[in-house]
Each structure stands twice: as C-alpha cells, then as structure tokens.
Amino acid sequence: MSDAQTDDHPNVRVPRYTRRLPDKILAVFHQACDQQDFEVAARLLTVLEMMLTHKPADADRRRGVGSLVMAHERLWDLRHPAVEEY
C-alpha cells in the first residue's frame, strides 16, 4: 500500500506534502542561521530567489518575495552585527 493512502479508505489519497517547497526552504534557511552556517543560508536564499523569480506573479509569490527580503535582512544582520559605541 502506498504511503499516500489510508488504511480505512484505500482509494482516498492523502497529500504527502502539506507545505510548499519554498516554505520548507525558508525553514531550513532559518535553521542554518540559528546554527551560524551563513554560507549554507546564503545558498538557500539563492535557491529560494530562483524559485520565486521563475514563477508567475500571484499572491503566493508576493508573500514569498516579502519573506525573501526579510530573510536577506536577517542574514545581513547576522553577518554584520551592530557595534555598540560607548
């Protein structure tokens, strides 16, 4: 039996993936940032940007672009920590 079917209803398909791929990439980006792996984080943003720019404009893409901008800002802030002056 396929893992996309239920035991009670073998002809009923259950979606295997509940989150969009760009959302998963963004989650892994944040994990890379949390682990201070900035090179991996930057490469994930490149992949995410490529995915969003090759997709026709719609509401999901606009939301994705906003998330992409915030992710770039997070990475920049982590790579350039603010220096406090006294």
Biopython code that builds the backbone (N, CA, C, O; Angstrom):
import numpy as np
from Bio.PDB.StructureBuilder import StructureBuilder

atoms = [
    (1, "MET", "N", (0.848, -1.184, 0.000)),
    (1, "MET", "CA", (0.000, 0.000, 0.000)),
    (1, "MET", "C", (0.891, 1.243, 0.000)),
    (1, "MET", "O", (1.906, 1.292, 0.695)),
    (2, "SER", "N", (0.512, 2.206, -0.759)),
    (2, "SER", "CA", (1.254, 3.460, -0.845)),
    (2, "SER", "C", (1.120, 4.247, 0.441)),
    (2, "SER", "O", (0.096, 4.174, 1.120)),
    (3, "ASP", "N", (2.175, 5.016, 0.779)),
    (3, "ASP", "CA", (2.108, 5.837, 1.990)),
    (3, "ASP", "C", (1.185, 7.034, 1.817)),
    (3, "ASP", "O", (0.943, 7.772, 2.771)),
    (4, "ALA", "N", (0.669, 7.233, 0.608)),
    (4, "ALA", "CA", (-0.252, 8.344, 0.359)),
    (4, "ALA", "C", (-1.703, 7.903, 0.466)),
    (4, "ALA", "O", (-2.602, 8.692, 0.172)),
    (5, "GLN", "N", (-1.960, 6.650, 0.883)),
    (5, "GLN", "CA", (-3.318, 6.162, 1.037)),
    (5, "GLN", "C", (-3.574, 5.863, 2.508)),
    (5, "GLN", "O", (-2.640, 5.666, 3.285)),
    (6, "THR", "N", (-4.849, 5.833, 2.880)),
    (6, "THR", "CA", (-5.201, 5.491, 4.253)),
    (6, "THR", "C", (-5.587, 4.027, 4.339)),
    (6, "THR", "O", (-5.980, 3.427, 3.339)),
    (7, "ASP", "N", (-5.479, 3.444, 5.535)),
    (7, "ASP", "CA", (-5.854, 2.037, 5.733)),
    (7, "ASP", "C", (-7.359, 1.831, 5.605)),
    (7, "ASP", "O", (-7.810, 0.838, 5.034)),
    (8, "ASP", "N", (-8.137, 2.777, 6.143)),
    (8, "ASP", "CA", (-9.593, 2.633, 6.138)),
    (8, "ASP", "C", (-10.203, 2.829, 4.760)),
    (8, "ASP", "O", (-11.204, 2.195, 4.425)),
    (9, "HIS", "N", (-9.610, 3.699, 3.964)),
    (9, "HIS", "CA", (-10.135, 4.037, 2.638)),
    (9, "HIS", "C", (-8.994, 3.983, 1.620)),
    (9, "HIS", "O", (-8.355, 4.999, 1.347)),
    (10, "PRO", "N", (-8.741, 2.799, 1.061)),
    (10, "PRO", "CA", (-7.582, 2.642, 0.176)),
    (10, "PRO", "C", (-7.639, 3.495, -1.087)),
    (10, "PRO", "O", (-6.596, 3.730, -1.697)),
    (11, "ASN", "N", (-8.795, 3.962, -1.499)),
    (11, "ASN", "CA", (-8.888, 4.771, -2.713)),
    (11, "ASN", "C", (-8.822, 6.268, -2.434)),
    (11, "ASN", "O", (-8.867, 7.075, -3.363)),
    (12, "VAL", "N", (-8.717, 6.640, -1.172)),
    (12, "VAL", "CA", (-8.651, 8.051, -0.797)),
    (12, "VAL", "C", (-7.186, 8.452, -0.679)),
    (12, "VAL", "O", (-6.426, 7.843, 0.074)),
    (13, "ARG", "N", (-6.801, 9.466, -1.416)),
    (13, "ARG", "CA", (-5.421, 9.938, -1.389)),
    (13, "ARG", "C", (-5.254, 11.025, -0.334)),
    (13, "ARG", "O", (-6.074, 11.938, -0.228)),
    (14, "VAL", "N", (-4.199, 10.914, 0.431)),
    (14, "VAL", "CA", (-3.845, 11.929, 1.414)),
    (14, "VAL", "C", (-2.618, 12.660, 0.867)),
    (14, "VAL", "O", (-1.651, 12.013, 0.465)),
    (15, "PRO", "N", (-2.640, 13.986, 0.844)),
    (15, "PRO", "CA", (-1.476, 14.697, 0.305)),
    (15, "PRO", "C", (-0.214, 14.363, 1.102)),
    (15, "PRO", "O", (-0.224, 14.372, 2.333)),
    (16, "ARG", "N", (0.845, 14.075, 0.399)),
    (16, "ARG", "CA", (2.107, 13.729, 1.047)),
    (16, "ARG", "C", (2.774, 14.962, 1.640)),
    (16, "ARG", "O", (3.440, 14.879, 2.672)),
    (17, "TYR", "N", (2.597, 16.083, 0.998)),
    (17, "TYR", "CA", (3.286, 17.300, 1.429)),
    (17, "TYR", "C", (2.246, 18.359, 1.747)),
    (17, "TYR", "O", (1.387, 18.666, 0.920)),
    (18, "THR", "N", (2.326, 18.913, 2.940)),
    (18, "THR", "CA", (1.344, 19.901, 3.336)),
    (18, "THR", "C", (1.875, 21.326, 3.232)),
    (18, "THR", "O", (1.097, 22.280, 3.256)),
    (19, "ARG", "N", (3.196, 21.479, 3.118)),
    (19, "ARG", "CA", (3.766, 22.821, 2.986)),
    (19, "ARG", "C", (4.414, 22.968, 1.618)),
    (19, "ARG", "O", (4.925, 22.008, 1.042)),
    (20, "ARG", "N", (4.377, 24.196, 1.116)),
    (20, "ARG", "CA", (5.004, 24.457, -0.177)),
    (20, "ARG", "C", (6.519, 24.340, -0.044)),
    (20, "ARG", "O", (7.073, 24.604, 1.023)),
    (21, "LEU", "N", (7.185, 23.947, -1.119)),
    (21, "LEU", "CA", (8.631, 23.794, -1.113)),
    (21, "LEU", "C", (9.346, 25.086, -0.710)),
    (21, "LEU", "O", (10.292, 25.016, 0.074)),
    (22, "PRO", "N", (8.942, 26.267, -1.207)),
    (22, "PRO", "CA", (9.625, 27.492, -0.754)),
    (22, "PRO", "C", (9.525, 27.703, 0.760)),
    (22, "PRO", "O", (10.456, 28.227, 1.371)),
    (23, "ASP", "N", (8.407, 27.301, 1.368)),
    (23, "ASP", "CA", (8.271, 27.423, 2.819)),
    (23, "ASP", "C", (9.252, 26.500, 3.546)),
    (23, "ASP", "O", (9.812, 26.868, 4.578)),
    (24, "LYS", "N", (9.451, 25.315, 3.006)),
    (24, "LYS", "CA", (10.401, 24.379, 3.604)),
    (24, "LYS", "C", (11.822, 24.903, 3.472)),
    (24, "LYS", "O", (12.611, 24.800, 4.412)),
    (25, "ILE", "N", (12.156, 25.461, 2.318)),
    (25, "ILE", "CA", (13.499, 26.019, 2.117)),
    (25, "ILE", "C", (13.733, 27.171, 3.084)),
    (25, "ILE", "O", (14.817, 27.300, 3.653)),
    (26, "LEU", "N", (12.722, 28.003, 3.268)),
    (26, "LEU", "CA", (12.842, 29.126, 4.198)),
    (26, "LEU", "C", (13.043, 28.619, 5.629)),
    (26, "LEU", "O", (13.816, 29.210, 6.384)),
    (27, "ALA", "N", (12.371, 27.552, 6.009)),
    (27, "ALA", "CA", (12.549, 26.982, 7.347)),
    (27, "ALA", "C", (13.981, 26.468, 7.536)),
    (27, "ALA", "O", (14.579, 26.660, 8.595)),
    (28, "VAL", "N", (14.520, 25.823, 6.513)),
    (28, "VAL", "CA", (15.889, 25.320, 6.591)),
    (28, "VAL", "C", (16.880, 26.490, 6.604)),
    (28, "VAL", "O", (17.916, 26.412, 7.265)),
    (29, "PHE", "N", (16.574, 27.566, 5.884)),
    (29, "PHE", "CA", (17.395, 28.773, 5.934)),
    (29, "PHE", "C", (17.508, 29.274, 7.372)),
    (29, "PHE", "O", (18.606, 29.566, 7.848)),
    (30, "HIS", "N", (16.370, 29.372, 8.064)),
    (30, "HIS", "CA", (16.386, 29.860, 9.446)),
    (30, "HIS", "C", (17.162, 28.909, 10.359)),
    (30, "HIS", "O", (17.839, 29.350, 11.288)),
    (31, "GLN", "N", (17.064, 27.622, 10.097)),
    (31, "GLN", "CA", (17.839, 26.660, 10.882)),
    (31, "GLN", "C", (19.330, 26.869, 10.649)),
    (31, "GLN", "O", (20.116, 26.821, 11.596)),
    (32, "ALA", "N", (19.726, 27.099, 9.408)),
    (32, "ALA", "CA", (21.138, 27.358, 9.101)),
    (32, "ALA", "C", (21.614, 28.629, 9.810)),
    (32, "ALA", "O", (22.725, 28.666, 10.338)),
    (33, "CYS", "N", (20.785, 29.657, 9.822)),
    (33, "CYS", "CA", (21.134, 30.895, 10.535)),
    (33, "CYS", "C", (21.295, 30.628, 12.025)),
    (33, "CYS", "O", (22.248, 31.102, 12.643)),
    (34, "ASP", "N", (20.370, 29.871, 12.601)),
    (34, "ASP", "CA", (20.436, 29.555, 14.025)),
    (34, "ASP", "C", (21.721, 28.814, 14.374)),
    (34, "ASP", "O", (22.242, 28.944, 15.482)),
    (35, "GLN", "N", (22.231, 28.031, 13.415)),
    (35, "GLN", "CA", (23.443, 27.253, 13.639)),
    (35, "GLN", "C", (24.694, 27.993, 13.149)),
    (35, "GLN", "O", (25.780, 27.418, 13.091)),
    (36, "GLN", "N", (24.528, 29.269, 12.800)),
    (36, "GLN", "CA", (25.640, 30.122, 12.358)),
    (36, "GLN", "C", (26.308, 29.608, 11.078)),
    (36, "GLN", "O", (27.490, 29.874, 10.860)),
    (37, "ASP", "N", (25.589, 28.888, 10.242)),
    (37, "ASP", "CA", (26.114, 28.382, 8.971)),
    (37, "ASP", "C", (25.661, 29.331, 7.860)),
    (37, "ASP", "O", (24.724, 29.035, 7.119)),
    (38, "PHE", "N", (26.337, 30.465, 7.761)),
    (38, "PHE", "CA", (25.905, 31.537, 6.879)),
    (38, "PHE", "C", (26.105, 31.225, 5.400)),
    (38, "PHE", "O", (25.355, 31.726, 4.562)),
    (39, "GLU", "N", (27.091, 30.417, 5.066)),
    (39, "GLU", "CA", (27.301, 30.045, 3.660)),
    (39, "GLU", "C", (26.123, 29.206, 3.157)),
    (39, "GLU", "O", (25.614, 29.439, 2.061)),
    (40, "VAL", "N", (25.699, 28.241, 3.954)),
    (40, "VAL", "CA", (24.536, 27.418, 3.579)),
    (40, "VAL", "C", (23.292, 28.295, 3.503)),
    (40, "VAL", "O", (22.497, 28.164, 2.573)),
    (41, "ALA", "N", (23.119, 29.185, 4.473)),
    (41, "ALA", "CA", (21.962, 30.076, 4.478)),
    (41, "ALA", "C", (21.914, 30.913, 3.206)),
    (41, "ALA", "O", (20.851, 31.067, 2.603)),
    (42, "ALA", "N", (23.052, 31.451, 2.797)),
    (42, "ALA", "CA", (23.109, 32.270, 1.586)),
    (42, "ALA", "C", (22.755, 31.455, 0.345)),
    (42, "ALA", "O", (22.050, 31.941, -0.539)),
    (43, "ARG", "N", (23.237, 30.238, 0.279)),
    (43, "ARG", "CA", (22.924, 29.386, -0.879)),
    (43, "ARG", "C", (21.440, 29.020, -0.916)),
    (43, "ARG", "O", (20.843, 28.943, -1.990)),
    (44, "LEU", "N", (20.854, 28.798, 0.246)),
    (44, "LEU", "CA", (19.420, 28.514, 0.296)),
    (44, "LEU", "C", (18.613, 29.713, -0.187)),
    (44, "LEU", "O", (17.599, 29.544, -0.864)),
    (45, "LEU", "N", (19.055, 30.922, 0.155)),
    (45, "LEU", "CA", (18.362, 32.115, -0.335)),
    (45, "LEU", "C", (18.476, 32.233, -1.847)),
    (45, "LEU", "O", (17.535, 32.677, -2.504)),
    (46, "THR", "N", (19.613, 31.842, -2.404)),
    (46, "THR", "CA", (19.776, 31.859, -3.857)),
    (46, "THR", "C", (18.782, 30.910, -4.519)),
    (46, "THR", "O", (18.169, 31.255, -5.529)),
    (47, "VAL", "N", (18.625, 29.731, -3.960)),
    (47, "VAL", "CA", (17.666, 28.753, -4.498)),
    (47, "VAL", "C", (16.239, 29.296, -4.373)),
    (47, "VAL", "O", (15.450, 29.213, -5.315)),
    (48, "LEU", "N", (15.920, 29.848, -3.208)),
    (48, "LEU", "CA", (14.586, 30.395, -2.989)),
    (48, "LEU", "C", (14.291, 31.539, -3.955)),
    (48, "LEU", "O", (13.193, 31.627, -4.503)),
    (49, "GLU", "N", (15.263, 32.403, -4.159)),
    (49, "GLU", "CA", (15.086, 33.516, -5.091)),
    (49, "GLU", "C", (14.851, 33.011, -6.511)),
    (49, "GLU", "O", (13.997, 33.534, -7.228)),
    (50, "MET", "N", (15.609, 31.994, -6.915)),
    (50, "MET", "CA", (15.434, 31.412, -8.248)),
    (50, "MET", "C", (14.031, 30.840, -8.402)),
    (50, "MET", "O", (13.402, 31.009, -9.447)),
    (51, "MET", "N", (13.540, 30.168, -7.371)),
    (51, "MET", "CA", (12.197, 29.584, -7.431)),
    (51, "MET", "C", (11.128, 30.668, -7.552)),
    (51, "MET", "O", (10.175, 30.520, -8.317)),
    (52, "LEU", "N", (11.284, 31.741, -6.810)),
    (52, "LEU", "CA", (10.270, 32.797, -6.810)),
    (52, "LEU", "C", (10.300, 33.630, -8.085)),
    (52, "LEU", "O", (9.257, 34.129, -8.506)),
    (53, "THR", "N", (11.451, 33.794, -8.706)),
    (53, "THR", "CA", (11.529, 34.606, -9.915)),
    (53, "THR", "C", (11.101, 33.837, -11.163)),
    (53, "THR", "O", (10.817, 34.450, -12.192)),
    (54, "HIS", "N", (11.051, 32.514, -11.091)),
    (54, "HIS", "CA", (10.631, 31.717, -12.241)),
    (54, "HIS", "C", (9.152, 31.363, -12.203)),
    (54, "HIS", "O", (8.663, 30.648, -13.078)),
    (55, "LYS", "N", (8.437, 31.855, -11.204)),
    (55, "LYS", "CA", (7.021, 31.545, -11.050)),
    (55, "LYS", "C", (6.195, 32.771, -11.448)),
    (55, "LYS", "O", (6.585, 33.894, -11.131)),
    (56, "PRO", "N", (5.072, 32.583, -12.129)),
    (56, "PRO", "CA", (4.223, 33.726, -12.474)),
    (56, "PRO", "C", (3.773, 34.483, -11.214)),
    (56, "PRO", "O", (3.614, 33.896, -10.144)),
    (57, "ALA", "N", (3.576, 35.780, -11.366)),
    (57, "ALA", "CA", (3.173, 36.612, -10.229)),
    (57, "ALA", "C", (1.783, 36.230, -9.741)),
    (57, "ALA", "O", (0.839, 36.169, -10.529)),
    (58, "ASP", "N", (1.658, 35.976, -8.458)),
    (58, "ASP", "CA", (0.373, 35.734, -7.810)),
    (58, "ASP", "C", (0.527, 36.091, -6.338)),
    (58, "ASP", "O", (1.584, 36.567, -5.923)),
    (59, "ALA", "N", (-0.503, 35.870, -5.555)),
    (59, "ALA", "CA", (-0.471, 36.252, -4.146)),
    (59, "ALA", "C", (0.605, 35.481, -3.382)),
    (59, "ALA", "O", (1.280, 36.050, -2.524)),
    (60, "ASP", "N", (0.772, 34.181, -3.687)),
    (60, "ASP", "CA", (1.803, 33.390, -3.004)),
    (60, "ASP", "C", (3.198, 33.922, -3.314)),
    (60, "ASP", "O", (4.055, 33.973, -2.432)),
    (61, "ARG", "N", (3.425, 34.315, -4.556)),
    (61, "ARG", "CA", (4.740, 34.832, -4.939)),
    (61, "ARG", "C", (5.020, 36.145, -4.217)),
    (61, "ARG", "O", (6.130, 36.361, -3.730)),
    (62, "ARG", "N", (4.018, 37.023, -4.143)),
    (62, "ARG", "CA", (4.219, 38.295, -3.444)),
    (62, "ARG", "C", (4.549, 38.061, -1.977)),
    (62, "ARG", "O", (5.420, 38.726, -1.415)),
    (63, "ARG", "N", (3.849, 37.112, -1.359)),
    (63, "ARG", "CA", (4.147, 36.771, 0.030)),
    (63, "ARG", "C", (5.559, 36.194, 0.141)),
    (63, "ARG", "O", (6.296, 36.503, 1.077)),
    (64, "GLY", "N", (5.917, 35.361, -0.818)),
    (64, "GLY", "CA", (7.247, 34.749, -0.826)),
    (64, "GLY", "C", (8.351, 35.768, -0.996)),
    (64, "GLY", "O", (9.411, 35.651, -0.380)),
    (65, "VAL", "N", (8.109, 36.772, -1.833)),
    (65, "VAL", "CA", (9.119, 37.815, -2.038)),
    (65, "VAL", "C", (9.316, 38.599, -0.744)),
    (65, "VAL", "O", (10.446, 38.945, -0.397)),
    (66, "GLY", "N", (8.234, 38.881, -0.031)),
    (66, "GLY", "CA", (8.357, 39.567, 1.256)),
    (66, "GLY", "C", (9.169, 38.751, 2.250)),
    (66, "GLY", "O", (10.004, 39.296, 2.972)),
    (67, "SER", "N", (8.928, 37.452, 2.287)),
    (67, "SER", "CA", (9.700, 36.569, 3.168)),
    (67, "SER", "C", (11.156, 36.517, 2.750)),
    (67, "SER", "O", (12.049, 36.465, 3.595)),
    (68, "LEU", "N", (11.395, 36.532, 1.448)),
    (68, "LEU", "CA", (12.761, 36.515, 0.934)),
    (68, "LEU", "C", (13.513, 37.769, 1.360)),
    (68, "LEU", "O", (14.669, 37.689, 1.774)),
    (69, "VAL", "N", (12.869, 38.917, 1.264)),
    (69, "VAL", "CA", (13.508, 40.179, 1.672)),
    (69, "VAL", "C", (13.846, 40.134, 3.163)),
    (69, "VAL", "O", (14.946, 40.516, 3.561)),
    (70, "MET", "N", (12.908, 39.670, 3.982)),
    (70, "MET", "CA", (13.169, 39.581, 5.425)),
    (70, "MET", "C", (14.298, 38.599, 5.723)),
    (70, "MET", "O", (15.092, 38.827, 6.636)),
    (71, "ALA", "N", (14.375, 37.512, 4.964)),
    (71, "ALA", "CA", (15.444, 36.531, 5.161)),
    (71, "ALA", "C", (16.796, 37.150, 4.809)),
    (71, "ALA", "O", (17.776, 36.950, 5.526)),
    (72, "HIS", "N", (16.851, 37.903, 3.702)),
    (72, "HIS", "CA", (18.107, 38.590, 3.342)),
    (72, "HIS", "C", (18.515, 39.561, 4.442)),
    (72, "HIS", "O", (19.695, 39.664, 4.776)),
    (73, "GLU", "N", (17.545, 40.269, 5.002)),
    (73, "GLU", "CA", (17.847, 41.205, 6.087)),
    (73, "GLU", "C", (18.383, 40.475, 7.310)),
    (73, "GLU", "O", (19.320, 40.946, 7.954)),
    (74, "ARG", "N", (17.795, 39.329, 7.632)),
    (74, "ARG", "CA", (18.286, 38.560, 8.782)),
    (74, "ARG", "C", (19.725, 38.117, 8.561)),
    (74, "ARG", "O", (20.565, 38.245, 9.452)),
    (75, "LEU", "N", (20.005, 37.597, 7.371)),
    (75, "LEU", "CA", (21.358, 37.131, 7.085)),
    (75, "LEU", "C", (22.353, 38.287, 7.139)),
    (75, "LEU", "O", (23.454, 38.134, 7.668)),
    (76, "TRP", "N", (21.974, 39.436, 6.597)),
    (76, "TRP", "CA", (22.865, 40.599, 6.623)),
    (76, "TRP", "C", (23.127, 41.014, 8.064)),
    (76, "TRP", "O", (24.269, 41.291, 8.428)),
    (77, "ASP", "N", (22.083, 41.062, 8.887)),
    (77, "ASP", "CA", (22.249, 41.442, 10.302)),
    (77, "ASP", "C", (23.157, 40.461, 11.044)),
    (77, "ASP", "O", (23.958, 40.873, 11.883)),
    (78, "LEU", "N", (23.038, 39.167, 10.740)),
    (78, "LEU", "CA", (23.884, 38.182, 11.400)),
    (78, "LEU", "C", (25.341, 38.298, 10.958)),
    (78, "LEU", "O", (26.257, 38.097, 11.756)),
    (79, "ARG", "N", (25.548, 38.620, 9.693)),
    (79, "ARG", "CA", (26.918, 38.769, 9.184)),
    (79, "ARG", "C", (27.551, 40.096, 9.576)),
    (79, "ARG", "O", (28.775, 40.220, 9.576)),
    (80, "HIS", "N", (26.735, 41.085, 9.909)),
    (80, "HIS", "CA", (27.222, 42.423, 10.254)),
    (80, "HIS", "C", (26.621, 42.866, 11.587)),
    (80, "HIS", "O", (25.770, 43.755, 11.629)),
    (81, "PRO", "N", (27.069, 42.242, 12.669)),
    (81, "PRO", "CA", (26.493, 42.611, 13.966)),
    (81, "PRO", "C", (26.778, 44.073, 14.299)),
    (81, "PRO", "O", (27.840, 44.611, 13.988)),
    (82, "ALA", "N", (25.804, 44.684, 14.935)),
    (82, "ALA", "CA", (25.939, 46.097, 15.296)),
    (82, "ALA", "C", (27.022, 46.230, 16.384)),
    (82, "ALA", "O", (27.089, 45.437, 17.324)),
    (83, "VAL", "N", (27.846, 47.240, 16.222)),
    (83, "VAL", "CA", (28.881, 47.515, 17.205)),
    (83, "VAL", "C", (28.383, 48.654, 18.088)),
    (83, "VAL", "O", (28.065, 49.742, 17.606)),
    (84, "GLU", "N", (28.323, 48.385, 19.383)),
    (84, "GLU", "CA", (27.860, 49.415, 20.305)),
    (84, "GLU", "C", (29.005, 50.366, 20.620)),
    (84, "GLU", "O", (30.126, 49.940, 20.898)),
    (85, "GLU", "N", (28.708, 51.650, 20.571)),
    (85, "GLU", "CA", (29.700, 52.664, 20.895)),
    (85, "GLU", "C", (29.375, 53.228, 22.257)),
    (85, "GLU", "O", (28.214, 53.480, 22.578)),
    (86, "TYR", "N", (30.400, 53.423, 23.050)),
    (86, "TYR", "CA", (30.205, 53.996, 24.386)),
    (86, "TYR", "C", (30.832, 55.350, 24.466)),
    (86, "TYR", "O", (30.775, 55.996, 25.512)),
]
sb = StructureBuilder()
sb.init_structure("model")
sb.init_model(0)
sb.init_chain("A")
sb.init_seg("    ")
for serial, (resi, resn, name, xyz) in enumerate(atoms, 1):
    if name == "N":
        sb.init_residue(resn, " ", resi, " ")
    sb.init_atom(name, np.array(xyz, "f"), 0.0, 1.0, " ", f" {name:<3s}", serial, name[0])
structure = sb.get_structure()
